Amino acid sequence: NAAVDIPCTLSNLPRMLSAVQSSDPKEQLGGTRAVRKLLSKPSDPPVQDVISFGLLPYLCEFLRPNHNATLQFESAWALTNIGSS
């Protein structure tokens, strides 16, 4: 049940979006984790890029109770990073 590993670089935003749009939970978790790591940069995280790419609705959706706890955790962390920037 391991997540798909996606490098957390700005150039991989299209891959992250594709992953969170997938119906595969491993893809969803890998994409969400990559977004979270990208937003966890200590200086100047690319918040506007993530928002502009359309990832925010997916992060919000993954908070719903029908998703697994790890995906919810990663989504909440990413959203916290967005909110704190």
Buried (B, 14 or more C-beta within 10 A) or exposed (E): EEBBEBEBEEEBBEBBBEBBEBEEBBBBBBBBBBBBBBBEEEEEBBBEEBEEBEBBEBBEBBEEEEBEEBBBBBBBBBBEBBEEE
